[in-house]
Amino acid sequence: MQDAITTLINSSDVQGKYLDNTGLEKLKSYYQSGELRAKAAIALGANASTIITQAVARSLMYTDITAPGGNMYTCRRYAACIRDLDYFLRYATYAMLAGDPSILDERILNGLRETYNSLGVPIGATIRAVQAMKDVTADLLGAEAGKEMGVYFDHITAGLS
Ligand SMILES: CCC1=C(C)/C(=C/C2=NC(=C\c3[nH]c(/C=C4\NC(=O)[C@H](C)[C@H]4CC)c(C)c3CCC(=O)O)/C(CCC(=O)O)=C2C)NC1=O
């Protein structure tokens, strides 16, 4: 896993140099966003199940996906889908705290599309659900933190597409 700080330090280290002004400005803005990130993570942790319920209501409920024959039909598959959304939200929260998406590549996206394809989990509907989580969290967190979380939800949808 990478984070905003190690990424900047590593790129200076390979050149054997101190951080230049551009690097220091990036570091400064990451430090300045620290409280915003921490507050957002607290709100996301406290509201995770509500966020997921609302996102499912907006994107998947009463569609072909939840009807007989749909991939979320039966309690077992419904629960698997909710669990996957919870993984996405939790790892997107970690990535937002780190200011770096690499944890999503390592823990979530690596092999996921292939797994979904082999199980018949519909990717388009999954992407709609992740976009709905992005909208619900933006409503909850407000514009600035919502925009930052949006970066990591978009990273998930790009990795699935
Ligand atoms: C922490 C990293 C991690 C991820 C990401 C993960 C995903 C993951 N989701 C799975 C299944 C599944 N995922 C879904 C999800 C959905 N179906 C839909 O129609 C919706 C659109 C969507 C929810 C948004 C479903 C229904 C299954 C069960 C499919 C089946 O067994 O038929 C499976 C197969 C094994 C299992 O059922 O547990 C994996 C590995 N597992 C992990 O360890």
The ligand as a Gaussian input file, in Angstrom:
#p B3LYP/6-31G(d) Opt

LIG

0 1
 C      -12.093000      -7.739000       0.215000
 C      -12.015000      -8.078000      -1.233000
 C      -13.108000      -9.002000      -1.754000
 C      -14.044000      -8.733000      -2.730000
 C      -14.222000      -7.448000      -3.460000
 C      -14.823000      -9.923000      -2.910000
 C      -15.842000     -10.064000      -3.858000
 C      -16.584000     -11.265000      -4.161000
 N      -17.918000     -11.238000      -4.437000
 C      -18.354000     -12.502000      -4.653000
 C      -19.663000     -12.909000      -4.925000
 C      -20.829000     -12.125000      -5.189000
 N      -20.904000     -10.780000      -5.389000
 C      -22.197000     -10.419000      -5.660000
 C      -22.527000      -9.013000      -5.922000
 C      -23.551000      -8.451000      -6.689000
 N      -24.498000      -9.092000      -7.423000
 C      -25.315000      -8.201000      -8.020000
 O      -26.232000      -8.480000      -8.808000
 C      -25.014000      -6.820000      -7.634000
 C      -24.957000      -5.878000      -8.814000
 C      -23.687000      -6.976000      -6.901000
 C      -23.588000      -6.106000      -5.611000
 C      -23.433000      -4.642000      -5.940000
 C      -23.004000     -11.569000      -5.579000
 C      -24.511000     -11.677000      -5.739000
 C      -22.137000     -12.661000      -5.297000
 C      -22.511000     -14.128000      -5.145000
 C      -22.593000     -14.747000      -6.523000
 C      -22.914000     -16.221000      -6.475000
 O      -22.300000     -16.958000      -5.663000
 O      -23.750000     -16.628000      -7.241000
 C      -17.232000     -13.388000      -4.542000
 C      -17.282000     -14.892000      -4.715000
 C      -17.165000     -15.636000      -3.378000
 C      -18.286000     -15.299000      -2.447000
 O      -19.475000     -15.479000      -2.799000
 O      -17.975000     -14.809000      -1.341000
 C      -16.137000     -12.614000      -4.244000
 C      -14.712000     -13.098000      -4.087000
 N      -14.373000     -10.866000      -2.029000
 C      -13.328000     -10.346000      -1.313000
 O      -12.672000     -10.943000      -0.420000

